[in-house]
Amino acid sequence: MKNFLRLLALVAVCSSLAIAATTPAAPAVDKSKFKSGGCCDKAEKGGKPCAHPCCVKAAKDSKVCEKCNPVAKDAPAPAKDAPVTK
């Protein structure tokens, strides 16, 4: 009986670990690498690669065209002498 309880506890722990390992911690976010509404985004939604020459060249280099899909710039850092507002 004692061995049965140990076996039952072991099975319960292993089952819990298996379920925890397969459950995602956060929902997956569908984030496209292209700017929303841009030429590459429209082509991707149509199931085709973008035909713009700049995009074709970037795709050959395994990159995204920076002209059609500009990188979001971070906000500039405040000046050293600027007062901090809370």
C-alpha positions, 0 to 999 in steps of 0.5 A: 500500500505504501509503495502504491501511494508513492507510485501514485504521487510520482505519477501525479508529479510527472503528469503535472510537469508534463502539462506545465511544460506543454502549456505556453506561458503567454499567448503567442503574438502574431507580429509581422516583420513588415510595416502594417499596410506597406507593400511587403505586408500586402504582398505577404497577405496575398501569399506572394513576395513583394516585387519592389526592387528594393524589397527583392534585394533585401530579401536576397540578403535575408533582411527586410527593406528599410526603405519600405519598412522603417525601423521605429526610432526610440524617443530621444534621451532627455538632456543631462541638465533637464529637470526630471518630472514625476 
